[in-house]
Amino acid sequence: MKKYKEYILSDDDTILLDILTTNSELILPDSVTKIAKNDYTLINLKSLICPNVINIDARTFDSSMLEYISLPLITEIKDYTFNNCIDLKSINIPNVEIIYNRAFFDCHSLEYIETPHLRIVYNSSFYNCHSLKYINAPLLSNIGYMALCCCKNLYYIKSELNNEQIINSFTKSDYETYLMNNRDYKLKDYV
């Protein structure tokens, strides 16, 4: 283990083991390809840039104070990775193909998901993401039960999902709200 001013890395500098910085922003070195689970809830980190990270342990940022994270090479978001990150507003995940159970559960501030390679979203992945407005995932063809439950501001989903899949990803009242939001959105396009 090697201790640096802003973080602790594995001996070969490829695994982030802990974050030490008191700054609000951190850019990981190019050598880091994995982020290990730790208690990141007590740090003041708001923005994290991970240029070469390809693996993050499940529950890694559970309840952290992150507002933004960039993970351009990651292909899957594991269970509970960003669970209860109530301040997480924006995430850069252009290569994500799979989002597992409750990955963004209770991310109240998350506004959008835009990832061209996303194919599968598991159960409750975006449950209670109040601020989520749109999902742009043109290859998304499988979505889990209650994945969009309580996403009361969601108005647009670009995907390959059929109506039955979308309906099953909401509660009945959430789906009705989505239909109203979607109708209002479409009306704005034509006015």
ZIMO-V850364 format. One record per run of one state. SS is the DSSP state (alpha for helix, beta for strand, coil for the rest). FROM is the first residue (numbers start at 1). LEN is the number of residues. If there is no record, write none. Layout:
SS;FROM;LEN / SS;FROM;LEN
This chain:
coil;1;1 / beta;2;2 / coil;4;3 / beta;7;3 / coil;10;5 / beta;15;5 / coil;20;5 / beta;25;3 / coil;28;6 / beta;34;2 / coil;36;11 / beta;47;3 / coil;50;5 / beta;55;2 / coil;57;11 / beta;68;3 / coil;71;5 / beta;76;2 / coil;78;12 / beta;90;3 / coil;93;5 / beta;98;2 / coil;100;12 / beta;112;3 / coil;115;5 / beta;120;2 / coil;122;12 / beta;134;3 / coil;137;5 / beta;142;2 / coil;144;12 / beta;156;3 / coil;159;4 / alpha;163;6 / coil;169;3 / alpha;172;19 / coil;191;1
